[in-house]
Amino acid sequence: MLPIHLYGSGILEKVCDNVDLKDKNLSHLIKKMFKTLNKSNGIGLAAPQVGLNKRFFVINTNIIRELPKDEKIRDVFLNPLIISFSNKKISSSEGCLSIPLISDIVVDRYEEIKVSYYNQKLEYCEKTLKGKLAIVFQHEFDHLNGVLLTHKLSQDQKEIHKKDIENILLENQITYSFDNFEDILKYLMSLVNDRNYLSYSSCLA
């Protein structure tokens, strides 16, 4: 298992380096990534979320039963690129394994994108992704550029989620003294990391 880095960890805001496709340890890393993803009940996991400064992520949308067949996939995306995207955007309600306890963060995503990447067999691929699969790809692709869901929040959205965090802390009789969203979120994540807040079941090491 690989430990998941939470909001506040510096690596989550770095632009990742390309993967060396000749790296002999790559296959082992990919297996560990999928194992960590499965344990976390997530549908996507990017390398920086497990402390790796590498441009790749894994996706498994097979666990979403209601998805149409053409949006179901279990694959690794090495050195991915977004080649083009549709004009239309859709609102997506998302969560993130690096920001546990905070869900339903609404962001706008392109409805359809054309992408390129190398798969687990190191084959070059180009695909057009639509719907949920396109959304998941964009979410994970953001991670490779140091972009988190929190970077996409408006001030009004930050205030709403700040109140959610305050309620979590109050319900657990945890004292705090933070005025802004970013600081109180970092504090909540530090409690998760320190195991002092145990309502979140994860694969944290």
C-alpha positions as CSV (number, residue, x, y, z in Angstrom):
1,M,0.0,0.0,0.0
2,L,1.0,3.6,-0.6
3,P,0.2,6.4,1.8
4,I,-2.0,9.1,0.3
5,H,-0.8,12.7,0.7
6,L,-3.4,15.1,1.9
7,Y,-4.2,18.7,1.3
8,G,-1.3,20.8,2.6
9,S,1.4,18.4,1.3
10,G,3.8,20.3,-0.9
11,I,4.0,17.7,-3.6
12,L,0.3,18.2,-4.4
13,E,1.0,21.6,-5.8
14,K,4.0,20.8,-8.0
15,V,4.0,20.3,-11.7
16,C,5.1,16.7,-12.2
17,D,8.0,15.5,-14.4
18,N,7.4,13.1,-17.4
19,V,7.7,9.4,-16.6
20,D,10.7,7.5,-17.9
21,L,9.0,4.7,-19.8
22,K,12.2,2.6,-19.4
23,D,12.1,2.8,-15.6
24,K,12.3,-0.9,-14.5
25,N,10.3,0.0,-11.3
26,L,7.4,1.4,-13.2
27,S,5.3,-1.8,-13.4
28,H,5.7,-2.3,-9.7
29,L,4.6,1.3,-9.0
30,I,1.5,0.9,-11.2
31,K,0.5,-2.3,-9.3
32,K,0.8,-0.5,-6.0
33,M,-1.2,2.5,-7.3
34,F,-4.1,0.2,-8.4
35,K,-3.9,-1.6,-5.0
36,T,-4.1,1.7,-3.2
37,L,-6.9,2.9,-5.4
38,N,-8.9,-0.2,-4.8
39,K,-8.4,0.0,-1.0
40,S,-9.5,3.6,-1.0
41,N,-12.7,2.8,-3.0
42,G,-11.7,5.6,-5.4
43,I,-12.0,5.8,-9.2
44,G,-8.8,7.7,-9.9
45,L,-5.4,8.2,-8.3
46,A,-2.5,10.4,-9.5
47,A,1.1,9.8,-8.8
48,P,1.7,13.0,-6.7
49,Q,-1.1,11.9,-4.4
50,V,1.2,9.1,-3.3
51,G,4.3,11.2,-3.2
52,L,5.6,10.5,-6.7
53,N,6.7,13.4,-8.8
54,K,5.7,11.6,-12.0
55,R,3.2,12.3,-14.8
56,F,0.8,9.4,-14.6
57,F,-2.4,8.3,-13.0
58,V,-4.6,5.2,-12.7
59,I,-8.4,5.1,-13.3
60,N,-10.9,2.4,-12.6
61,T,-14.5,3.4,-13.4
62,N,-15.7,-0.2,-13.5
63,I,-16.9,0.2,-9.9
64,I,-19.6,2.7,-11.1
65,R,-22.4,0.3,-12.0
66,E,-24.6,2.9,-13.7
67,L,-22.0,4.0,-16.2
68,P,-22.5,3.1,-19.9
69,K,-20.0,0.5,-21.2
70,D,-18.0,2.9,-23.3
71,E,-17.2,5.0,-20.1
72,K,-15.9,2.0,-18.1
73,I,-12.2,1.5,-18.1
74,R,-9.3,0.3,-15.9
75,D,-6.0,1.6,-17.1
76,V,-2.9,3.6,-16.4
77,F,-2.3,6.9,-18.2
78,L,1.4,7.6,-18.6
79,N,2.6,11.0,-19.7
80,P,-1.0,12.0,-20.7
81,L,-1.9,15.0,-22.7
82,I,-5.2,16.7,-23.6
83,I,-5.1,17.2,-27.3
84,S,-8.4,19.0,-27.8
85,F,-11.7,19.6,-26.0
86,S,-15.3,20.4,-26.8
87,N,-16.8,23.8,-26.5
88,K,-19.4,22.6,-24.1
89,K,-18.7,22.3,-20.3
90,I,-20.8,20.5,-17.7
91,S,-20.9,20.9,-13.9
92,S,-19.4,18.0,-12.0
93,S,-19.8,17.3,-8.3
94,E,-16.5,15.8,-7.2
95,G,-14.5,14.6,-4.2
96,C,-10.8,13.8,-3.8
97,L,-8.8,11.2,-1.9
98,S,-6.4,13.9,-0.9
99,I,-9.2,16.0,0.6
100,P,-11.2,13.4,2.6
101,L,-14.4,14.4,4.5
102,I,-15.0,17.2,1.9
103,S,-17.3,16.1,-0.9
104,D,-19.7,17.6,-3.5
105,I,-17.2,20.2,-4.7
106,V,-18.8,21.5,-7.9
107,V,-16.5,22.3,-10.8
108,D,-16.9,22.8,-14.5
109,R,-15.3,20.3,-16.9
110,Y,-15.2,19.8,-20.6
111,E,-17.9,17.3,-21.7
112,E,-15.7,15.7,-24.3
113,I,-11.9,15.6,-24.7
114,K,-9.4,14.0,-27.0
115,V,-6.4,12.7,-25.1
116,S,-3.1,10.9,-25.7
117,Y,-1.1,8.7,-23.3
118,Y,0.9,5.5,-22.9
119,N,-0.8,2.5,-21.4
120,Q,0.5,-0.2,-19.1
121,K,2.0,-2.0,-22.1
122,L,3.8,1.2,-23.0
123,E,1.7,1.5,-26.2
124,Y,0.9,5.0,-27.5
125,C,-2.9,5.6,-27.4
126,E,-5.2,8.4,-28.6
127,K,-8.8,8.3,-27.4
128,T,-11.9,10.5,-27.3
129,L,-13.4,10.5,-23.8
130,K,-16.9,11.6,-22.9
131,G,-19.1,12.0,-19.8
132,K,-17.9,10.7,-16.5
133,L,-14.7,9.2,-18.0
134,A,-13.7,12.6,-19.4
135,I,-14.4,14.2,-16.0
136,V,-12.3,11.7,-14.1
137,F,-9.4,12.1,-16.6
138,Q,-9.5,15.9,-16.2
139,H,-9.6,15.6,-12.4
140,E,-6.5,13.4,-12.4
141,F,-4.8,15.4,-15.1
142,D,-5.1,18.5,-12.9
143,H,-3.2,16.7,-10.2
144,L,-0.2,16.4,-12.5
145,N,-0.1,20.1,-12.9
146,G,-0.4,20.9,-9.2
147,V,-4.1,21.9,-9.5
148,L,-6.5,20.8,-6.7
149,L,-10.3,21.0,-6.5
150,T,-9.8,23.8,-3.9
151,H,-8.1,25.9,-6.5
152,K,-11.3,26.0,-8.5
153,L,-13.6,27.2,-5.7
154,S,-15.2,30.6,-5.7
155,Q,-15.1,32.6,-2.5
156,D,-18.8,31.8,-1.8
157,Q,-18.0,28.1,-2.3
158,K,-15.1,28.3,0.1
159,E,-17.4,29.8,2.8
160,I,-19.9,27.0,2.3
161,H,-17.2,24.3,2.7
162,K,-15.6,26.2,5.6
163,K,-18.9,25.9,7.5
164,D,-18.9,22.2,6.7
165,I,-15.5,21.8,8.2
166,E,-16.4,23.9,11.3
167,N,-19.4,21.6,11.8
168,I,-17.1,18.5,11.6
169,L,-14.8,19.9,14.2
170,L,-17.6,21.1,16.5
171,E,-19.3,17.7,16.3
172,N,-16.0,16.1,17.5
173,Q,-15.4,18.7,20.2
174,I,-12.2,19.8,18.5
175,T,-11.2,23.4,19.1
176,Y,-9.8,25.7,16.4
177,S,-9.0,29.3,15.6
178,F,-8.8,29.8,11.9
179,D,-10.5,32.5,9.9
180,N,-10.0,31.3,6.3
181,F,-10.9,28.2,4.4
182,E,-7.4,27.1,3.4
183,D,-6.1,27.2,7.0
184,I,-9.0,25.4,8.6
185,L,-8.8,22.7,5.8
186,K,-5.1,22.2,6.4
187,Y,-5.9,21.8,10.1
188,L,-8.5,19.2,9.4
189,M,-6.1,17.3,7.2
190,S,-3.4,17.4,9.8
191,L,-5.8,15.7,12.2
192,V,-6.5,13.0,9.7
193,N,-2.8,12.5,9.1
194,D,-2.0,12.4,12.9
195,R,-4.8,9.8,13.4
196,N,-6.4,12.1,16.0
197,Y,-9.5,12.3,13.9
198,L,-10.5,8.7,13.1
199,S,-13.8,9.0,11.4
200,Y,-12.1,8.8,8.0
201,S,-11.2,5.3,6.9
202,S,-8.3,5.4,4.5
203,C,-5.1,3.7,3.5
204,L,-3.0,6.3,5.2
205,A,0.3,4.8,6.4
